[in-house]
Amino acid sequence: MANLQDLKDDLAKAAHGITTKEAWEKGICIECKEPAAPKCHTSDGRGEYHISGMCEECWDALFADEDEEE
């Protein structure tokens, strides 16, 4: 049975074409594939990048509709 990290890597690869670790190593966003640092404007955004590999701008866009509903 695969471990949790293997499952996470498989899901990221299927959804984004790269793993979170690959995105971190390249310094890019797992979603938009652009350099992540210039697109992480707050400490929360930088923290999220270190969790998900997604830059703050892509993260905000992903959840924009949910924020508008609240």
Phi, psi and omega in degrees: 000136181289149177279173184299320179296321177298319178296315178300316179297318179298317180293317179297317180298317180293321184278325189237350180087349177217161176272165177300318180299318178297320178296314179300315182299326180270349182071026182245164176282136180295336183270301186268348179065017177262162177306130187279322187306313181292346183255008175247101191267343183232167177295325176296320179295318177294321178296318179296321177302320181287345175267307190256341185082007182256133179291162183299321181295317178291321179299313179297320179294323180298323184254012182300316181296321179296318180296324181290330180287334184284000000 
